[in-house]
Amino acid sequence: MAKTPAWQRKEGKNPNGGLNAKGRASYNKANPGKPGLKAPQPEGGARRDSFCARMEGMKKKLTSAKTAKDPNSRINKALKSWNC
């Protein structure tokens, strides 16, 4: 049986939220037609603004009230690393 890509397993995920370099590389390899994933851009800019708006909407729609308030949830860690 084939292993799942690193971005879907723990070894490809950053403990502080999002993906680590290995996870981004495996995602880019598995999806060659899409633009490559890049590291967070916490200093600002259009890319950060777009990410924050998209993730805030996902947080409202896809998480429970408990997860939305949990500082250790993956979505809140990702938002924190992007300074959202």
N, CA, C and O atoms as a printed pandas DataFrame, in Angstrom:
     atom_number atom_name residue_name chain_id  residue_number  x_coord  y_coord  z_coord
0              1         N          MET        A               1    0.845   -1.184    0.000
1              2        CA          MET        A               1    0.000    0.000    0.000
2              3         C          MET        A               1    0.886    1.242    0.000
3              4         O          MET        A               1    1.882    1.291    0.722
4              5         N          ALA        A               2    0.537    2.230   -0.792
5              6        CA          ALA        A               2    1.342    3.442   -0.906
6              7         C          ALA        A               2    1.131    4.346    0.313
7              8         O          ALA        A               2    0.038    4.433    0.872
8              9         N          LYS        A               3    2.213    5.010    0.699
9             10        CA          LYS        A               3    2.109    5.952    1.813
10            11         C          LYS        A               3    1.427    7.231    1.337
11            12         O          LYS        A               3    1.549    7.623    0.176
12            13         N          THR        A               4    0.724    7.856    2.233
13            14        CA          THR        A               4    0.124    9.137    1.888
14            15         C          THR        A               4    1.222   10.197    1.855
15            16         O          THR        A               4    2.260   10.023    2.493
16            17         N          PRO        A               5    1.012   11.291    1.125
17            18        CA          PRO        A               5    2.040   12.338    1.057
18            19         C          PRO        A               5    2.306   12.945    2.430
19            20         O          PRO        A               5    1.456   12.900    3.319
20            21         N          ALA        A               6    3.499   13.511    2.587
21            22        CA          ALA        A               6    3.910   14.065    3.883
22            23         C          ALA        A               6    2.983   15.184    4.341
23            24         O          ALA        A               6    2.787   15.365    5.543
24            25         N          TRP        A               7    2.407   15.941    3.403
25            26        CA          TRP        A               7    1.560   17.063    3.818
26            27         C          TRP        A               7    0.269   16.599    4.468
27            28         O          TRP        A               7   -0.418   17.392    5.112
28            29         N          GLN        A               8   -0.074   15.319    4.310
29            30        CA          GLN        A               8   -1.255   14.761    4.946
30            31         C          GLN        A               8   -0.929   14.030    6.246
31            32         O          GLN        A               8   -1.832   13.632    6.982
32            33         N          ARG        A               9    0.362   13.856    6.527
33            34        CA          ARG        A               9    0.791   13.158    7.744
34            35         C          ARG        A               9    1.427   14.142    8.708
35            36         O          ARG        A               9    1.704   15.289    8.356
36            37         N          LYS        A              10    1.654   13.679    9.921
37            38        CA          LYS        A              10    2.216   14.513   10.977
38            39         C          LYS        A              10    3.601   15.040   10.618
39            40         O          LYS        A              10    3.940   16.167   10.979
40            41         N          GLU        A              11    4.409   14.243    9.914
41            42        CA          GLU        A              11    5.778   14.661    9.609
42            43         C          GLU        A              11    5.841   15.855    8.663
43            44         O          GLU        A              11    6.877   16.514    8.586
44            45         N          GLY        A              12    4.761   16.153    7.938
45            46        CA          GLY        A              12    4.739   17.292    7.030
46            47         C          GLY        A              12    4.076   18.518    7.623
47            48         O          GLY        A              12    3.974   19.550    6.960
48            49         N          LYS        A              13    3.623   18.418    8.863
49            50        CA          LYS        A              13    2.906   19.532    9.490
50            51         C          LYS        A              13    3.783   20.225   10.521
51            52         O          LYS        A              13    4.532   19.585   11.259
52            53         N          ASN        A              14    3.674   21.519   10.552
53            54        CA          ASN        A              14    4.419   22.324   11.506
54            55         C          ASN        A              14    3.684   22.284   12.842
55            56         O          ASN        A              14    2.471   22.489   12.864
56            57         N          PRO        A              15    4.367   22.028   13.955
57            58        CA          PRO        A              15    3.672   22.003   15.247
58            59         C          PRO        A              15    3.061   23.343   15.620
59            60         O          PRO        A              15    2.173   23.401   16.470
60            61         N          ASN        A              16    3.521   24.419   14.998
61            62        CA          ASN        A              16    2.966   25.745   15.270
62            63         C          ASN        A              16    1.856   26.117   14.296
63            64         O          ASN        A              16    1.415   27.266   14.285
64            65         N          GLY        A              17    1.401   25.188   13.491
65            66        CA          GLY        A              17    0.323   25.427   12.540
66            67         C          GLY        A              17    0.831   25.483   11.119
67            68         O          GLY        A              17    1.945   25.942   10.867
68            69         N          GLY        A              18    0.020   25.019   10.193
69            70        CA          GLY        A              18    0.402   25.017    8.792
70            71         C          GLY        A              18    1.313   23.853    8.447
71            72         O          GLY        A              18    1.387   22.867    9.181
72            73         N          LEU        A              19    2.005   23.977    7.319
73            74        CA          LEU        A              19    2.909   22.926    6.861
74            75         C          LEU        A              19    4.352   23.357    7.039
75            76         O          LEU        A              19    4.669   24.546    6.996
76            77         N          ASN        A              20    5.222   22.380    7.240
77            78        CA          ASN        A              20    6.652   22.680    7.280
78            79         C          ASN        A              20    7.203   22.567    5.857
79            80         O          ASN        A              20    6.444   22.321    4.920
80            81         N          ALA        A              21    8.508   22.743    5.691
81            82        CA          ALA        A              21    9.111   22.724    4.357
82            83         C          ALA        A              21    8.895   21.378    3.662
83            84         O          ALA        A              21    8.630   21.344    2.461
84            85         N          LYS        A              22    9.004   20.277    4.396
85            86        CA          LYS        A              22    8.799   18.957    3.809
86            87         C          LYS        A              22    7.353   18.786    3.350
87            88         O          LYS        A              22    7.100   18.200    2.298
88            89         N          GLY        A              23    6.422   19.287    4.122
89            90        CA          GLY        A              23    5.008   19.205    3.751
90            91         C          GLY        A              23    4.686   20.029    2.517
91            92         O          GLY        A              23    3.942   19.582    1.644
92            93         N          ARG        A              24    5.248   21.241    2.439
93            94        CA          ARG        A              24    5.031   22.076    1.257
94            95         C          ARG        A              24    5.636   21.422    0.018
95            96         O          ARG        A              24    5.033   21.445   -1.055
96            97         N          ALA        A              25    6.835   20.836    0.165
97            98        CA          ALA        A              25    7.485   20.181   -0.969
98            99         C          ALA        A              25    6.666   18.985   -1.455
99           100         O          ALA        A              25    6.531   18.782   -2.662
100          101         N          SER        A              26    6.122   18.196   -0.539
101          102        CA          SER        A              26    5.343   17.029   -0.954
102          103         C          SER        A              26    4.025   17.458   -1.603
103          104         O          SER        A              26    3.562   16.800   -2.534
104          105         N          TYR        A              27    3.421   18.534   -1.136
105          106        CA          TYR        A              27    2.191   19.040   -1.752
106          107         C          TYR        A              27    2.485   19.520   -3.171
107          108         O          TYR        A              27    1.744   19.213   -4.104
108          109         N          ASN        A              28    3.568   20.273   -3.326
109          110        CA          ASN        A              28    3.931   20.786   -4.644
110          111         C          ASN        A              28    4.236   19.643   -5.617
111          112         O          ASN        A              28    3.921   19.738   -6.803
112          113         N          LYS        A              29    4.844   18.570   -5.122
113          114        CA          LYS        A              29    5.153   17.413   -5.961
114          115         C          LYS        A              29    3.874   16.674   -6.364
115          116         O          LYS        A              29    3.764   16.199   -7.494
116          117         N          ALA        A              30    2.911   16.577   -5.447
117          118        CA          ALA        A              30    1.668   15.868   -5.721
118          119         C          ALA        A              30    0.713   16.669   -6.600
119          120         O          ALA        A              30   -0.184   16.092   -7.215
120          121         N          ASN        A              31    0.890   17.987   -6.670
121          122        CA          ASN        A              31    0.012   18.862   -7.444
122          123         C          ASN        A              31    0.834   19.721   -8.398
123          124         O          ASN        A              31    0.971   20.924   -8.171
124          125         N          PRO        A              32    1.387   19.131   -9.466
125          126        CA          PRO        A              32    2.305   19.871  -10.327
126          127         C          PRO        A              32    1.663   20.996  -11.139
127          128         O          PRO        A              32    2.358   21.944  -11.504
128          129         N          GLY        A              33    0.384   20.926  -11.431
129          130        CA          GLY        A              33   -0.257   21.957  -12.249
130          131         C          GLY        A              33   -0.633   23.204  -11.479
131          132         O          GLY        A              33   -0.916   24.240  -12.081
132          133         N          LYS        A              34   -0.641   23.123  -10.156
133          134        CA          LYS        A              34   -1.043   24.259   -9.321
134          135         C          LYS        A              34    0.179   25.097   -8.960
135          136         O          LYS        A              34    1.303   24.595   -8.950
136          137         N          PRO        A              35   -0.046   26.372   -8.664
137          138        CA          PRO        A              35    1.097   27.161   -8.177
138          139         C          PRO        A              35    1.592   26.595   -6.849
139          140         O          PRO        A              35    0.798   26.123   -6.035
140          141         N          GLY        A              36    2.882   26.645   -6.636
141          142        CA          GLY        A              36    3.473   26.051   -5.445
142          143         C          GLY        A              36    3.083   26.755   -4.158
143          144         O          GLY        A              36    2.851   27.964   -4.138
144          145         N          LEU        A              37    3.016   25.981   -3.087
145          146        CA          LEU        A              37    2.768   26.552   -1.769
146          147         C          LEU        A              37    4.014   27.278   -1.297
147          148         O          LEU        A              37    5.134   26.841   -1.565
148          149         N          LYS        A              38    3.824   28.368   -0.605
149          150        CA          LYS        A              38    4.940   29.144   -0.084
150          151         C          LYS        A              38    4.817   29.231    1.427
151          152         O          LYS        A              38    3.765   28.932    1.993
152          153         N          ALA        A              39    5.891   29.640    2.071
153          154        CA          ALA        A              39    5.897   29.804    3.524
154          155         C          ALA        A              39    5.004   30.988    3.906
155          156         O          ALA        A              39    4.694   31.819    3.052
156          157         N          PRO        A              40    4.579   31.081    5.187
157          158        CA          PRO        A              40    3.762   32.202    5.625
158          159         C          PRO        A              40    4.435   33.547    5.368
159          160         O          PRO        A              40    5.660   33.651    5.306
160          161         N          GLN        A              41    3.595   34.577    5.220
161          162        CA          GLN        A              41    4.058   35.933    4.976
162          163         C          GLN        A              41    3.520   36.830    6.094
163          164         O          GLN        A              41    2.637   37.652    5.848
164          165         N          PRO        A              42    4.040   36.684    7.321
165          166        CA          PRO        A              42    3.461   37.401    8.450
166          167         C          PRO        A              42    3.698   38.906    8.431
167          168         O          PRO        A              42    3.017   39.636    9.151
168          169         N          GLU        A              43    4.647   39.393    7.626
169          170        CA          GLU        A              43    4.953   40.816    7.639
170          171         C          GLU        A              43    3.899   41.661    6.923
171          172         O          GLU        A              43    3.903   42.884    7.059
172          173         N          GLY        A              44    3.011   41.042    6.175
173          174        CA          GLY        A              44    1.924   41.788    5.540
174          175         C          GLY        A              44    1.950   41.660    4.039
175          176         O          GLY        A              44    2.812   40.987    3.473
176          177         N          GLY        A              45    1.010   42.302    3.405
177          178        CA          GLY        A              45    0.916   42.262    1.961
178          179         C          GLY        A              45   -0.401   41.643    1.514
179          180         O          GLY        A              45   -1.190   41.158    2.325
180          181         N          ALA        A              46   -0.616   41.673    0.211
181          182        CA          ALA        A              46   -1.867   41.181   -0.350
182          183         C          ALA        A              46   -2.046   39.680   -0.112
183          184         O          ALA        A              46   -3.164   39.217    0.117
184          185         N          ARG        A              47   -0.956   38.927   -0.165
185          186        CA          ARG        A              47   -1.054   37.485    0.045
186          187         C          ARG        A              47   -1.495   37.171    1.465
187          188         O          ARG        A              47   -2.316   36.279    1.677
188          189         N          ARG        A              48   -0.968   37.884    2.422
189          190        CA          ARG        A              48   -1.363   37.663    3.813
190          191         C          ARG        A              48   -2.817   38.076    4.025
191          192         O          ARG        A              48   -3.572   37.364    4.689
192          193         N          ASP        A              49   -3.211   39.208    3.473
193          194        CA          ASP        A              49   -4.593   39.673    3.629
194          195         C          ASP        A              49   -5.580   38.658    3.054
195          196         O          ASP        A              49   -6.620   38.381    3.652
196          197         N          SER        A              50   -5.243   38.110    1.894
197          198        CA          SER        A              50   -6.100   37.114    1.257
198          199         C          SER        A              50   -6.186   35.853    2.109
199          200         O          SER        A              50   -7.270   35.303    2.301
200          201         N          PHE        A              51   -5.042   35.392    2.622
201          202        CA          PHE        A              51   -5.023   34.196    3.456
202          203         C          PHE        A              51   -5.869   34.402    4.710
203          204         O          PHE        A              51   -6.673   33.540    5.067
204          205         N          CYS        A              52   -5.691   35.534    5.372
205          206        CA          CYS        A              52   -6.422   35.793    6.617
206          207         C          CYS        A              52   -7.932   35.834    6.379
207          208         O          CYS        A              52   -8.701   35.271    7.158
208          209         N          ALA        A              53   -8.352   36.496    5.308
209          210        CA          ALA        A              53   -9.781   36.571    5.008
210          211         C          ALA        A              53  -10.349   35.185    4.718
211          212         O          ALA        A              53  -11.432   34.842    5.192
212          213         N          ARG        A              54   -9.622   34.396    3.943
213          214        CA          ARG        A              54  -10.087   33.053    3.588
214          215         C          ARG        A              54  -10.153   32.151    4.815
215          216         O          ARG        A              54  -11.133   31.429    5.000
216          217         N          MET        A              55   -9.131   32.184    5.648
217          218        CA          MET        A              55   -9.097   31.307    6.818
218          219         C          MET        A              55  -10.109   31.716    7.884
219          220         O          MET        A              55  -10.663   30.853    8.565
220          221         N          GLU        A              56  -10.359   33.006    8.040
221          222        CA          GLU        A              56  -11.379   33.438    8.994
222          223         C          GLU        A              56  -12.748   32.904    8.584
223          224         O          GLU        A              56  -13.531   32.483    9.435
224          225         N          GLY        A              57  -13.039   32.919    7.282
225          226        CA          GLY        A              57  -14.294   32.362    6.794
226          227         C          GLY        A              57  -14.375   30.867    7.027
227          228         O          GLY        A              57  -15.424   30.349    7.410
228          229         N          MET        A              58  -13.267   30.168    6.797
229          230        CA          MET        A              58  -13.233   28.725    7.028
230          231         C          MET        A              58  -13.401   28.419    8.516
231          232         O          MET        A              58  -14.060   27.450    8.893
232          233         N          LYS        A              59  -12.801   29.250    9.344
233          234        CA          LYS        A              59  -12.891   29.038   10.787
234          235         C          LYS        A              59  -14.344   29.144   11.239
235          236         O          LYS        A              59  -14.815   28.330   12.033
236          237         N          LYS        A              60  -15.047   30.146   10.732
237          238        CA          LYS        A              60  -16.459   30.324   11.114
238          239         C          LYS        A              60  -17.327   29.185   10.611
239          240         O          LYS        A              60  -18.229   28.727   11.313
240          241         N          LYS        A              61  -17.054   28.723    9.387
241          242        CA          LYS        A              61  -17.914   27.736    8.759
242          243         C          LYS        A              61  -17.612   26.301    9.186
243          244         O          LYS        A              61  -18.530   25.496    9.345
244          245         N          LEU        A              62  -16.334   25.977    9.372
245          246        CA          LEU        A              62  -15.950   24.578    9.517
246          247         C          LEU        A              62  -15.558   24.130   10.918
247          248         O          LEU        A              62  -15.332   22.938   11.125
248          249         N          THR        A              63  -15.468   25.030   11.882
249          250        CA          THR        A              63  -15.040   24.608   13.209
250          251         C          THR        A              63  -16.173   24.715   14.218
251          252         O          THR        A              63  -17.107   25.500   14.057
252          253         N          SER        A              64  -16.063   23.910   15.253
253          254        CA          SER        A              64  -17.041   23.990   16.339
254          255         C          SER        A              64  -16.695   25.183   17.228
255          256         O          SER        A              64  -15.618   25.764   17.089
256          257         N          ALA        A              65  -17.570   25.542   18.115
257          258        CA          ALA        A              65  -17.321   26.656   19.026
258          259         C          ALA        A              65  -16.115   26.359   19.915
259          260         O          ALA        A              65  -15.334   27.256   20.237
260          261         N          LYS        A              66  -15.971   25.100   20.307
261          262        CA          LYS        A              66  -14.846   24.700   21.155
262          263         C          LYS        A              66  -13.516   24.856   20.406
263          264         O          LYS        A              66  -12.555   25.396   20.954
264          265         N          THR        A              67  -13.462   24.390   19.169
265          266        CA          THR        A              67  -12.235   24.480   18.374
266          267         C          THR        A              67  -11.897   25.924   18.035
267          268         O          THR        A              67  -10.725   26.301   18.032
268          269         N          ALA        A              68  -12.905   26.734   17.752
269          270        CA          ALA        A              68  -12.670   28.126   17.376
270          271         C          ALA        A              68  -11.999   28.914   18.495
271          272         O          ALA        A              68  -11.263   29.864   18.230
272          273         N          LYS        A              69  -12.248   28.526   19.737
273          274        CA          LYS        A              69  -11.670   29.246   20.876
274          275         C          LYS        A              69  -10.397   28.596   21.418
275          276         O          LYS        A              69   -9.720   29.175   22.268
276          277         N          ASP        A              70  -10.068   27.402   20.935
277          278        CA          ASP        A              70   -8.906   26.669   21.424
278          279         C          ASP        A              70   -7.622   27.225   20.810
279          280         O          ASP        A              70   -7.455   27.148   19.593
280          281         N          PRO        A              71   -6.705   27.784   21.614
281          282        CA          PRO        A              71   -5.469   28.335   21.041
282          283         C          PRO        A              71   -4.541   27.274   20.467
283          284         O          PRO        A              71   -3.626   27.609   19.714
284          285         N          ASN        A              72   -4.753   25.997   20.803
285          286        CA          ASN        A              72   -3.910   24.928   20.288
286          287         C          ASN        A              72   -4.488   24.235   19.059
287          288         O          ASN        A              72   -3.914   23.255   18.585
288          289         N          SER        A              73   -5.619   24.726   18.530
289          290        CA          SER        A              73   -6.160   24.122   17.320
290          291         C          SER        A              73   -5.293   24.514   16.134
291          292         O          SER        A              73   -4.684   25.584   16.135
292          293         N          ARG        A              74   -5.234   23.659   15.130
293          294        CA          ARG        A              74   -4.363   23.902   13.980
294          295         C          ARG        A              74   -4.738   25.188   13.248
295          296         O          ARG        A              74   -3.857   25.915   12.790
296          297         N          ILE        A              75   -6.033   25.477   13.133
297          298        CA          ILE        A              75   -6.443   26.679   12.406
298          299         C          ILE        A              75   -6.018   27.937   13.158
299          300         O          ILE        A              75   -5.596   28.912   12.535
300          301         N          ASN        A              76   -6.122   27.931   14.484
301          302        CA          ASN        A              76   -5.704   29.105   15.254
302          303         C          ASN        A              76   -4.191   29.269   15.262
303          304         O          ASN        A              76   -3.695   30.395   15.285
304          305         N          LYS        A              77   -3.453   28.168   15.241
305          306        CA          LYS        A              77   -1.995   28.257   15.161
306          307         C          LYS        A              77   -1.567   28.838   13.820
307          308         O          LYS        A              77   -0.646   29.651   13.754
308          309         N          ALA        A              78   -2.246   28.412   12.743
309          310        CA          ALA        A              78   -1.913   28.944   11.409
310          311         C          ALA        A              78   -2.223   30.433   11.340
311          312         O          ALA        A              78   -1.422   31.203   10.809
312          313         N          LEU        A              79   -3.351   30.846   11.857
313          314        CA          LEU        A              79   -3.717   32.267   11.851
314          315         C          LEU        A              79   -2.715   33.085   12.667
315          316         O          LEU        A              79   -2.386   34.212   12.297
316          317         N          LYS        A              80   -2.239   32.528   13.759
317          318        CA          LYS        A              80   -1.264   33.229   14.578
318          319         C          LYS        A              80    0.071   33.366   13.853
319          320         O          LYS        A              80    0.709   34.416   13.930
320          321         N          SER        A              81    0.500   32.321   13.152
321          322        CA          SER        A              81    1.779   32.396   12.454
322          323         C          SER        A              81    1.749   33.392   11.303
323          324         O          SER        A              81    2.795   33.892   10.889
324          325         N          TRP        A              82    0.561   33.684   10.782
325          326        CA          TRP        A              82    0.409   34.677    9.716
326          327         C          TRP        A              82    0.082   36.061   10.289
327          328         O          TRP        A              82   -0.106   37.004    9.519
328          329         N          ASN        A              83    0.008   36.208   11.607
329          330        CA          ASN        A              83   -0.354   37.472   12.262
330          331         C          ASN        A              83   -1.727   37.973   11.823
331          332         O          ASN        A              83   -1.894   39.153   11.514
332          333         N          CYS        A              84   -2.710   37.069   11.798
333          334        CA          CYS        A              84   -4.082   37.444   11.424
334          335         C          CYS        A              84   -4.826   37.921   12.659
335          336         O          CYS        A              84   -5.998   38.285   12.571
